[in-house]
Amino acid sequence: MCLQQEVKMSDKINPPYYNKSIETTDYILAHDLGYLEGNIIKYITRHREKNGIEDLHKAEWYLAKLIKQVRNQ
């Protein structure tokens, strides 16, 4: 794989909206967040620059699942 292909692949994995001051993935890992919590952070982080209200609805869906899970513990 050439360097140009690696950069393009990296751009798809880490687009600019995930890299403001700390990468979203690094934040999720640093705070030991689970799958549901991580997806909430991901969709909230990118909603302004990617899918708008659709991403907010996705975050809401994951949040509802998380609330249900916590209530059932």
Secondary structure as UniProt FT lines:
FT   HELIX           3..13
FT   HELIX           16..18
FT   HELIX           24..30
FT   TURN            31..32
FT   HELIX           35..46
FT   TURN            47..52
FT   HELIX           53..71
//
